């Protein structure tokens, strides 16, 4: 053994020792890099197949047609907000921005084209800002950014709470997308929140809240985050920007929307919807349990990596909250996710609410986790001796592999969907309307009348929402917004909620031009349950 105090270390031995230290990291890095070169193309292939499947399913989902009705009604000049007992019930009980967002979709020449374009816009609004945030958080090679993005995509296909907002046309995608853009404008360890960033973020917040009311916590979370990170002056600057953005957006909306009708439709009606469970307490407990189940894998991974990542903890010990927030920009997304817990739970607990409301917490929490992983990977590449980045890489690839195995069976019916796509309901109904439009009412496919006649009629979702308030639609109001000379009611499946309002339409028709549709006419059916159409 050589003593450092009496003899200089051999240059050869010293170099060898350093090489061994670096070789361990290099071998681990090379192994994970080689593994990523195999897994990332596999993830891309799987995600591509799953995306194709969602687009093949898009025209088969009646809600996609219904959710575009407000945009088509806006384009036709009738609007989409009406006071009590006025106008057609379109089922849009949300803020006004989403119908403006989807306006390009209803410029398509057919309902099928509108649904496909609307689905594309939904996916871009949902995934695009996530990719932007991941590139903002990239401190190493972009390969790991794409790995994180693909894992996010696979998690979206695995988790139903995220899958709906990602591909089903609804107000959720623009609300989440604008919310993520609002965070992106403030993101970065060395970023100072100046007037420009405040204004961009504030406009995105207003557009998010204007898309769906559930996004309201953004207006509280981001100013508070700016205050904690940059101080009172920056927070005041952000609030001023928020006020400017709010006035500008409200001024634009005022050109198209009656505010009294908007308040009734977007506030009074949804507040009148009952609780799912017998009491608010029971409903909140069930909603919190569901949210915990959705976020459990995200928070578990985040906690595990946090405990492993010693450099991250050292950053936390540097100072107070400003130093911590600047050193850990990913915490912004987790901060926002926590603020979304109350509205996510309240949205789910109301009758008519579904797991898509839980996406507001899960979406931002998942992005926070992936940004944390990128932070750890970047530190590992620049900080010798730190193993946290290697663990983060391994955990990322392992999570992707597990999600791939869990989502792979979903592809089993894709070929059948492709073969049957030509008879999707949007295409068959549109062809029928253009060749034989005799008084057919499509209560769950309002685009048929809106794009063929420029007229909006009551929708099934609108009738459902109205009934949930406890006030049934009267006969005069019902008839005022139905197709004149209505002879038939057509919908997909065995039953439709509109049957409650049209009990006299109890005779089933067989129309070869409408495969997969249930068509009802008024009259007495024969022994086989059919009546002649003529």
C-alpha positions as CSV (number, residue, x, y, z in Angstrom):
1,X,0.0,0.0,0.0
2,X,1.4,3.4,-1.0
3,X,1.2,6.3,1.5
4,X,0.2,9.6,0.0
5,X,2.2,11.5,2.6
6,X,5.5,10.0,1.7
7,X,5.3,9.1,-1.9
8,X,3.5,10.7,-4.9
9,X,0.9,8.4,-6.4
10,X,1.9,6.7,-9.5
11,X,0.5,8.5,-12.5
12,X,-0.5,5.1,-14.0
13,X,-2.3,3.9,-10.9
14,X,-4.0,7.3,-10.4
15,X,-5.3,7.3,-13.9
16,X,-6.4,3.7,-13.6
17,X,-8.4,4.5,-10.4
18,X,-10.2,7.4,-12.1
19,X,-11.0,5.3,-15.1
20,X,-12.5,2.6,-13.0
21,X,-14.7,5.2,-11.3
22,X,-15.8,6.6,-14.6
23,X,-16.0,3.2,-16.3
24,X,-18.8,2.1,-13.9
25,X,-20.9,5.1,-14.8
26,X,-20.0,4.7,-18.5
27,X,-21.0,1.1,-18.6
28,X,-24.3,1.8,-16.9
29,X,-24.9,4.7,-19.2
30,X,-24.1,2.6,-22.3
31,X,-26.3,-0.3,-21.2
32,X,-29.3,2.0,-20.6
33,X,-28.6,3.9,-23.9
34,X,-28.5,0.6,-25.8
35,X,-31.7,-0.5,-24.1
36,X,-33.4,2.8,-24.9
37,X,-32.5,2.3,-28.6
38,X,-34.5,-0.9,-28.5
39,X,-37.4,0.2,-26.4
40,X,-38.1,3.7,-27.8
41,X,-38.8,2.4,-31.3
42,X,-41.0,-0.3,-29.7
43,X,-42.9,2.4,-27.7
44,X,-43.3,4.5,-30.9
45,X,-44.8,1.6,-32.8
46,X,-47.2,0.7,-30.0
47,X,-48.2,4.2,-29.3
48,X,-48.8,4.8,-33.1
49,X,-51.1,1.7,-33.2
50,X,-53.0,2.9,-30.2
51,X,-53.4,6.4,-31.7
52,X,-54.7,4.9,-35.0
53,X,-57.2,2.8,-33.0
54,X,-58.5,5.9,-31.2
55,X,-59.0,7.7,-34.6
56,X,-60.8,4.7,-36.0
57,X,-63.1,4.8,-33.0
58,X,-63.8,8.5,-33.2
59,X,-66.8,8.5,-35.5
60,X,-68.4,5.6,-33.5
61,X,-68.5,7.8,-30.4
62,X,-71.7,9.7,-30.4
63,X,-70.4,12.2,-27.8
64,X,-67.9,13.5,-30.3
65,X,-70.7,14.6,-32.6
66,X,-72.7,16.1,-29.7
67,X,-69.7,18.0,-28.4
68,X,-69.2,19.7,-31.7
69,X,-72.8,20.9,-31.8
70,X,-72.1,24.2,-30.0
71,X,-69.3,25.1,-32.5
72,X,-71.6,24.3,-35.4
73,X,-74.5,26.3,-33.8
74,X,-72.1,29.2,-33.3
75,X,-71.1,29.0,-37.0
76,X,-74.8,28.8,-38.1
77,X,-75.5,32.0,-36.1
78,X,-77.8,30.5,-33.5
79,X,-75.4,30.5,-30.6
80,X,-75.1,27.9,-27.9
81,X,-76.2,29.6,-24.7
82,X,-79.9,30.2,-24.0
83,X,-82.0,31.2,-21.1
84,X,-84.6,29.0,-19.3
85,X,-87.1,27.7,-21.8
86,X,-85.3,29.3,-24.7
87,X,-83.4,27.8,-27.6
88,X,-82.4,24.2,-28.3
89,X,-80.9,22.2,-25.4
90,X,-77.4,21.4,-26.7
91,X,-76.0,20.0,-23.5
92,X,-73.1,22.5,-23.4
93,X,-72.9,23.4,-19.7
94,X,-69.3,24.7,-19.8
95,X,-67.4,27.9,-20.3
96,X,-67.6,29.5,-23.7
97,X,-64.1,29.1,-25.2
98,X,-64.2,25.4,-26.2
99,X,-66.8,26.0,-29.0
100,X,-64.5,28.7,-30.4
101,X,-61.6,26.4,-30.1
102,X,-63.3,23.7,-32.2
103,X,-64.7,26.1,-34.8
104,X,-62.1,24.9,-37.5
105,X,-63.4,21.3,-37.1
106,X,-67.0,22.2,-38.1
107,X,-65.7,23.9,-41.3
108,X,-65.2,20.3,-42.6
109,X,-67.6,19.3,-45.5
110,X,-69.2,16.5,-43.5
111,X,-69.9,15.4,-39.9
112,X,-67.3,12.6,-40.3
113,X,-64.7,15.1,-41.4
114,X,-65.6,17.4,-38.5
115,X,-65.3,14.6,-35.9
116,X,-61.9,13.4,-37.3
117,X,-60.5,17.0,-37.4
118,X,-61.9,17.7,-33.9
119,X,-60.3,14.5,-32.6
120,X,-57.0,15.6,-34.1
121,X,-57.3,19.1,-32.5
122,X,-58.1,17.4,-29.2
123,X,-55.0,15.2,-29.3
124,X,-52.8,18.1,-30.3
125,X,-54.2,20.3,-27.4
126,X,-53.6,17.5,-24.9
127,X,-50.2,16.2,-25.9
128,X,-48.6,19.2,-27.6
129,X,-48.0,21.3,-24.4
130,X,-46.7,18.2,-22.6
131,X,-44.0,17.8,-25.2
132,X,-43.2,21.5,-25.0
133,X,-42.7,21.3,-21.2
134,X,-40.5,18.2,-21.6
135,X,-38.2,20.0,-24.0
136,X,-38.1,23.0,-21.7
137,X,-37.0,20.6,-18.9
138,X,-34.4,18.8,-21.0
139,X,-30.9,19.1,-19.7
140,X,-29.3,16.3,-21.7
141,X,-29.9,14.4,-24.9
142,X,-33.3,14.8,-26.5
143,X,-33.6,11.0,-26.7
144,X,-34.8,11.0,-23.1
145,X,-37.3,13.7,-23.7
146,X,-38.9,11.5,-26.3
147,X,-38.7,8.5,-24.0
148,X,-40.5,10.5,-21.3
149,X,-43.1,11.7,-23.8
150,X,-43.8,8.1,-25.0
151,X,-44.2,6.9,-21.4
152,X,-46.7,9.7,-20.9
153,X,-48.5,8.6,-24.0
154,X,-48.6,4.9,-22.9
155,X,-49.8,6.0,-19.4
156,X,-52.6,8.0,-21.1
157,X,-53.7,4.9,-23.0
158,X,-53.6,2.9,-19.7
159,X,-55.4,5.4,-17.5
160,X,-59.1,5.9,-18.5
161,X,-59.1,9.3,-16.7
162,X,-56.6,10.6,-19.2
163,X,-57.7,8.7,-22.3
164,X,-61.0,10.5,-22.6
165,X,-59.6,14.0,-22.5
166,X,-56.8,13.0,-24.9
167,X,-59.0,11.8,-27.7
168,X,-62.7,12.5,-27.0
169,X,-63.9,15.8,-28.2
170,X,-64.7,17.8,-25.2
171,X,-63.8,21.0,-23.2
172,X,-61.2,19.0,-21.3
173,X,-58.4,19.0,-23.9
174,X,-58.3,22.8,-24.5
175,X,-58.6,23.4,-20.7
176,X,-55.7,21.1,-20.0
177,X,-53.6,22.3,-22.9
178,X,-54.0,26.0,-22.1
179,X,-53.2,25.2,-18.5
180,X,-50.0,23.4,-19.5
181,X,-49.0,26.4,-21.7
182,X,-49.6,28.7,-18.7
183,X,-47.1,26.6,-16.7
184,X,-44.7,26.5,-19.6
185,X,-44.5,30.3,-19.8
186,X,-43.2,30.3,-16.2
187,X,-41.1,27.1,-16.4
188,X,-37.3,27.1,-15.9
189,X,-34.7,27.2,-13.2
190,X,-33.1,30.4,-14.3
191,X,-36.3,32.1,-15.7
192,X,-37.3,35.4,-14.3
193,X,-41.0,36.1,-14.5
194,X,-41.1,39.3,-16.5
195,X,-44.1,41.1,-17.9
196,X,-44.0,39.1,-21.2
197,X,-44.1,35.8,-19.5
198,X,-46.8,36.9,-17.1
199,X,-49.0,38.1,-20.0
200,X,-48.6,34.8,-22.0
201,X,-49.3,32.7,-18.9
202,X,-52.2,34.8,-17.8
203,X,-53.9,34.6,-21.2
204,X,-53.4,30.9,-21.2
205,X,-55.0,30.7,-17.7
206,X,-58.0,32.7,-18.8
207,X,-58.5,30.5,-21.9
208,X,-58.2,27.4,-19.8
209,X,-60.8,28.6,-17.3
210,X,-62.9,29.8,-20.2
211,X,-62.8,26.3,-21.7
212,X,-64.1,24.6,-18.6
213,X,-64.9,25.8,-15.1
214,X,-62.9,23.0,-13.5
215,X,-59.7,24.8,-14.5
216,X,-60.4,27.7,-12.1
217,X,-57.7,26.7,-9.6
218,X,-55.0,27.8,-12.1
219,X,-56.0,31.4,-11.4
220,X,-55.0,30.9,-7.7
221,X,-52.2,28.4,-8.0
222,X,-50.0,30.3,-10.5
223,X,-50.1,33.8,-8.8
224,X,-49.3,32.1,-5.5
225,X,-46.4,30.1,-7.1
226,X,-45.0,33.3,-8.6
227,X,-45.2,35.0,-5.2
228,X,-43.4,32.2,-3.5
229,X,-40.7,32.1,-6.1
230,X,-40.2,35.7,-7.2
231,X,-41.8,37.8,-4.4
232,X,-44.7,40.1,-4.0
233,X,-43.9,42.4,-6.9
234,X,-43.8,39.6,-9.5
235,X,-47.1,38.2,-8.1
236,X,-48.7,41.6,-8.4
237,X,-47.4,41.9,-11.9
238,X,-49.0,38.5,-12.7
239,X,-52.3,39.5,-11.2
240,X,-52.4,42.6,-13.3
241,X,-51.7,40.5,-16.4
242,X,-54.5,38.2,-15.3
243,X,-56.9,41.1,-15.1
244,X,-55.9,42.4,-18.5
245,X,-56.3,38.9,-20.1
246,X,-59.6,38.4,-18.4
247,X,-61.0,41.7,-19.7
248,X,-59.7,41.1,-23.2
249,X,-61.2,37.6,-23.4
250,X,-64.5,38.6,-21.9
251,X,-64.7,41.5,-24.3
252,X,-64.3,39.1,-27.2
253,X,-66.8,36.6,-25.8
254,X,-69.3,39.5,-25.2
255,X,-69.5,40.0,-29.0
256,X,-71.0,36.5,-29.4
257,X,-72.5,35.4,-26.1
258,X,-75.3,36.7,-23.8
259,X,-73.8,36.7,-20.4
260,X,-77.1,36.2,-18.6
261,X,-77.8,33.1,-20.7
262,X,-74.2,32.0,-20.2
263,X,-74.6,32.2,-16.4
264,X,-77.8,30.2,-16.4
265,X,-76.4,27.5,-18.7
266,X,-72.8,27.2,-17.3
267,X,-73.4,28.0,-13.6
268,X,-77.1,27.6,-12.6
269,X,-77.7,24.3,-14.5
270,X,-74.6,22.3,-13.4
271,X,-75.0,23.5,-9.8
272,X,-78.6,22.1,-9.9
273,X,-77.3,18.6,-10.7
274,X,-77.6,16.2,-7.8
275,X,-74.9,14.3,-6.0
276,X,-74.1,10.8,-7.2
277,X,-74.2,9.2,-3.7
278,X,-76.9,9.6,-1.1
279,X,-75.0,12.6,0.5
280,X,-72.2,14.9,-0.3
281,X,-70.0,13.3,2.3
282,X,-70.3,9.8,0.8
283,X,-69.7,11.2,-2.7
284,X,-66.6,13.1,-1.7
285,X,-65.2,10.0,0.0
286,X,-65.7,7.9,-3.1
287,X,-64.3,10.6,-5.4
288,X,-61.1,10.9,-3.2
289,X,-60.6,7.2,-3.3
290,X,-60.9,7.1,-7.1
291,X,-58.5,10.0,-7.4
292,X,-56.0,8.3,-5.1
293,X,-56.2,5.2,-7.2
294,X,-55.5,7.2,-10.4
295,X,-52.6,9.1,-8.9
296,X,-51.1,6.3,-6.8
297,X,-48.5,5.1,-9.4
298,X,-47.5,8.7,-10.2
299,X,-47.0,9.7,-6.6
300,X,-45.4,6.4,-5.8
301,X,-42.7,6.8,-8.4
302,X,-42.2,10.4,-7.6
303,X,-41.7,9.7,-3.9
304,X,-39.3,6.8,-4.7
305,X,-37.1,8.9,-7.0
306,X,-37.2,11.8,-4.5
307,X,-35.9,9.6,-1.7
308,X,-33.2,8.2,-3.9
309,X,-32.1,11.5,-5.5
310,X,-29.6,13.0,-3.0
311,X,-28.7,16.0,-5.2
312,X,-32.3,17.1,-5.3
313,X,-32.5,17.0,-1.5
314,X,-29.2,19.0,-1.3
315,X,-30.9,21.7,-3.5
316,X,-33.8,21.8,-1.0
317,X,-31.4,22.6,1.8
318,X,-29.8,25.6,0.1
319,X,-32.4,28.0,1.3
320,X,-36.1,28.9,1.6
321,X,-38.9,28.4,-0.8
322,X,-37.5,30.7,-3.6
323,X,-34.3,28.8,-3.8
324,X,-36.1,25.5,-3.8
325,X,-38.6,26.5,-6.5
326,X,-35.9,27.9,-8.7
327,X,-33.7,24.8,-8.3
328,X,-36.7,22.4,-8.9
329,X,-38.9,23.9,-11.6
330,X,-40.7,20.6,-12.0
331,X,-42.4,21.4,-8.7
332,X,-44.6,24.0,-10.5
333,X,-46.6,21.2,-12.1
334,X,-47.0,19.3,-8.9
335,X,-48.1,22.5,-7.2
336,X,-50.8,23.0,-9.8
337,X,-51.9,19.3,-9.6
338,X,-52.4,19.7,-5.8
339,X,-54.6,22.8,-6.4
340,X,-56.7,20.8,-8.8
341,X,-57.7,18.1,-6.2
342,X,-60.8,20.0,-5.0
343,X,-62.4,20.7,-8.4
344,X,-61.4,17.2,-9.7
345,X,-63.2,15.6,-6.8
346,X,-66.3,17.9,-7.0
347,X,-66.6,17.4,-10.7
348,X,-66.6,13.7,-10.3
349,X,-69.1,13.5,-7.5
350,X,-71.9,15.2,-9.4
351,X,-74.3,13.2,-11.4
352,X,-73.1,13.4,-15.0
353,X,-69.5,13.8,-14.0
354,X,-67.0,11.1,-14.9
355,X,-63.4,10.2,-14.4
356,X,-62.3,12.8,-16.9
357,X,-62.5,15.4,-14.2
358,X,-59.8,13.5,-12.3
359,X,-57.5,14.1,-15.3
360,X,-56.8,17.7,-14.1
361,X,-54.9,16.4,-11.2
362,X,-53.4,13.3,-12.9
363,X,-52.3,15.2,-16.0
364,X,-50.1,17.8,-14.2
365,X,-48.9,15.2,-11.6
366,X,-47.7,12.9,-14.4
367,X,-45.9,15.8,-16.2
368,X,-44.3,16.8,-12.9
369,X,-42.9,13.3,-12.4
370,X,-41.5,13.2,-16.0
371,X,-39.9,16.6,-15.5
372,X,-38.3,15.4,-12.3
373,X,-37.0,12.3,-14.2
374,X,-35.4,14.6,-16.8
375,X,-33.9,16.7,-14.0
376,X,-32.3,13.6,-12.4
377,X,-31.0,12.4,-15.8
378,X,-29.5,15.8,-16.5
379,X,-27.7,15.9,-13.1
380,X,-26.4,12.4,-13.6
381,X,-24.8,13.4,-16.9
382,X,-23.1,16.4,-15.4
383,X,-22.4,15.2,-11.9
384,X,-19.9,12.3,-11.5
385,X,-20.7,9.9,-8.7
386,X,-24.5,10.6,-8.6
387,X,-26.5,7.5,-9.2
388,X,-30.0,9.1,-9.1
389,X,-30.0,9.8,-12.8
390,X,-29.2,6.2,-13.6
391,X,-32.0,5.0,-11.4
392,X,-34.3,7.6,-13.1
393,X,-33.4,6.2,-16.5
394,X,-33.9,2.6,-15.4
395,X,-37.2,3.5,-13.7
396,X,-38.4,5.3,-16.9
397,X,-37.7,2.4,-19.2
398,X,-39.1,-0.1,-16.7
399,X,-42.3,2.0,-16.4
400,X,-42.6,2.2,-20.2
401,X,-42.1,-1.5,-20.6
402,X,-44.8,-2.3,-18.0
403,X,-47.2,0.1,-19.6
404,X,-46.5,-1.3,-23.0
405,X,-47.3,-4.8,-21.8
406,X,-50.5,-3.6,-20.2
407,X,-51.7,-1.6,-23.2
408,X,-50.7,-4.1,-25.9
409,X,-53.9,-6.2,-25.7
410,X,-55.9,-3.1,-26.6
411,X,-54.7,-3.4,-30.2
412,X,-56.4,-6.8,-30.7
413,X,-59.5,-5.4,-32.3
414,X,-57.9,-2.7,-34.4
415,X,-58.2,-4.7,-37.7
416,X,-61.9,-5.2,-37.1
417,X,-62.3,-1.5,-36.5
418,X,-60.5,-0.8,-39.8
419,X,-62.6,-3.2,-41.7
420,X,-65.9,-1.8,-40.3
421,X,-64.8,1.9,-40.5
422,X,-66.7,2.4,-43.8
423,X,-70.0,1.9,-42.0
424,X,-69.3,4.3,-39.2
425,X,-72.4,6.2,-38.0
426,X,-71.3,9.6,-39.1
427,X,-70.8,8.5,-42.7
428,X,-74.0,6.4,-43.0
429,X,-76.2,9.0,-41.4
430,X,-74.8,11.8,-43.5
431,X,-75.3,9.8,-46.7
432,X,-78.9,9.0,-45.7
433,X,-79.6,12.6,-44.8
434,X,-78.4,13.8,-48.2
435,X,-80.4,11.2,-50.1
436,X,-83.6,10.8,-48.1
437,X,-83.9,13.5,-45.4
438,X,-87.6,13.0,-44.6
439,X,-88.1,14.1,-41.0
440,X,-85.4,12.1,-39.4
441,X,-84.4,13.3,-35.9
442,X,-80.9,12.3,-34.7
443,X,-81.0,13.3,-31.0
444,X,-77.4,12.2,-30.3
445,X,-76.0,13.3,-33.6
446,X,-76.9,17.0,-33.9
447,X,-74.3,17.6,-36.6
448,X,-76.6,16.0,-39.2
449,X,-79.1,18.8,-39.0
450,X,-76.6,21.5,-38.3
451,X,-74.5,20.8,-41.3
452,X,-77.3,19.9,-43.6
453,X,-79.9,22.5,-42.6
454,X,-78.0,24.9,-40.4
455,X,-80.5,24.2,-37.7
456,X,-80.0,23.1,-34.1
457,X,-82.5,20.9,-32.3
458,X,-82.7,19.4,-28.8
459,X,-80.0,16.8,-28.1
460,X,-80.2,13.8,-25.8
461,X,-77.4,15.3,-23.7
462,X,-79.3,18.5,-23.4
463,X,-82.5,16.7,-22.3
464,X,-80.5,14.7,-19.8
465,X,-78.9,17.8,-18.3
466,X,-82.2,19.6,-18.1
467,X,-83.9,16.6,-16.3
468,X,-81.0,16.5,-13.8
469,X,-82.0,19.9,-12.6
470,X,-85.4,18.5,-11.6
471,X,-87.4,20.4,-14.2
472,X,-88.8,18.3,-17.1
473,X,-89.0,19.9,-20.5
474,X,-92.5,20.9,-21.3
475,X,-94.4,19.7,-24.5
476,X,-94.4,23.2,-26.1
477,X,-90.7,23.8,-25.4
478,X,-89.9,20.3,-26.6
479,X,-91.8,20.6,-29.9
480,X,-90.5,24.1,-30.6
481,X,-87.0,22.7,-31.2
482,X,-87.6,19.4,-33.0
483,X,-87.4,18.9,-36.8
484,X,-90.7,20.0,-38.5
485,X,-92.7,17.1,-39.7
486,X,-90.6,14.7,-37.7
487,X,-91.4,11.1,-38.7
488,X,-88.5,9.0,-37.3
489,X,-86.1,9.0,-34.3
490,X,-82.7,7.4,-35.1
491,X,-79.9,6.6,-32.6
492,X,-77.2,4.0,-32.1
493,X,-77.7,1.0,-29.8
494,X,-80.8,-0.4,-28.3
495,X,-82.1,2.6,-26.4
496,X,-81.6,6.3,-26.2
497,X,-82.6,8.8,-23.5
498,X,-84.8,10.7,-25.9
499,X,-87.2,7.7,-25.9
500,X,-88.5,9.1,-22.6
501,X,-89.8,12.1,-24.4
502,X,-91.1,10.2,-27.5
503,X,-92.9,7.2,-26.1
504,X,-95.2,7.1,-29.1
505,X,-92.1,6.3,-31.3
506,X,-92.1,2.6,-30.4
507,X,-92.1,0.9,-33.8
508,X,-88.7,-0.3,-35.1
509,X,-87.8,0.1,-38.7
510,X,-85.3,-1.8,-40.8
511,X,-83.4,0.6,-43.0
512,X,-80.5,-1.0,-44.9
513,X,-79.0,2.4,-45.5
514,X,-78.5,2.9,-41.8
515,X,-76.7,-0.2,-40.6
516,X,-76.2,-0.4,-36.8
517,X,-78.9,2.3,-36.2
518,X,-82.1,1.9,-34.3
519,X,-84.8,3.8,-36.1
520,X,-88.2,4.3,-34.5
521,X,-91.5,5.5,-36.0
522,X,-94.8,6.3,-34.4
523,X,-97.4,3.5,-34.9
524,X,-98.1,0.0,-33.9
525,X,-95.5,-2.6,-34.9
526,X,-96.4,-5.9,-36.6
527,X,-95.8,-9.3,-35.1
528,X,-92.1,-8.9,-35.8
529,X,-91.9,-5.5,-34.2
530,X,-91.6,-3.6,-37.6
531,X,-93.7,-1.2,-39.6
532,X,-93.5,-0.3,-43.2
533,X,-91.6,2.9,-43.7
534,X,-93.9,4.1,-46.4
